[in-house]
Amino acid sequence: MRDALGSVQSVLVLGGTSEIGLAIARALVAERVRTAILAGRDPEALGAAADGLRAAGASSVEVLRFDAADRSRHRETIDAAFDAHGDVDVVVLAFGLLGEQEELLAAPEAAADLVEVNFTGAVSALLAAAQRLRRQGHGTIVVLSSVAGERARRKNFVYGASKAGLDAFAQGLGDELAADGIDVLVVRPGMVRTKMTAHMDDAPFTTTPEKVAADVVAAIRRRDHTIWSPRILRLVMAVLRHLPRPLFRRLDL
């Protein structure tokens, strides 16, 4: 439940070792969140992340086993988080795969695995979280989408297609939950400097996990439904979305 100043007090991060997800958790802890639950696959990395949040000021940090590809256990894990802590104010969906386009084109099964995690796994986890938030009658879901989902580009269309599906689903889920007082915030970052993108050259308007997190925390406070990070990407993507296809195909994107 939000406190008297309107600040949230607890957060569940699905994809608890995600650099952006952890940056959001740290930013929320700086905003008086005291309870954090990190759910992910790597116990050692989760433990280190939990120690970092405790050092940042969180009084209660729990780690849970969560695998986006194992949909049979999504409801169980999310129920465990809510049952242990009563209310969970914010659920952050931060897991996802990027993949290498050329490798995905050469290995259809790998492309399908990426879509399985980024879209199908997200659908399962989001609906499980939505059920619990609906039951408690309040809360915010933060969905890390991408500008790559706004118009599939030749260089990463497999990833972009998976994010396009996620983005559309999250927007629809937000419409579904609005009457219950539950917010769904769709976050569309551009390129973010993380371990996952360390081998890549910076794109225009490349940002950092900390800057994305600051945008997210401000958006949660405002109860926004969609943000771009950085904000200028809203204008950039408005142009790219409407370029005629023959011209769009000529761009090195």
Secondary structure, 3 states (H helix, E strand, C coil): CCCCCCCCCEEEEECCCCHHHHHHHHHHHHCCCCEEEEEECCHHHHHHHHHHHHHHCCCEEEEEECCCCCHHHHHHHHHHHHHHHCCCCEEEECCCCCCCHHHHHHCHHHHHHHHHHHHHHHHHHHHHHHHHHHHHCCEEEEEECCHHHCCCCHHHHHHHHHHHHHHHHHHHHHHHHHHHCEEEEEEEECCECCHHHCCCCCCCCCECHHHHHHHHHHHHHHCCCEEEECCCHHHHHHHHHCCCHHHHHHCCC
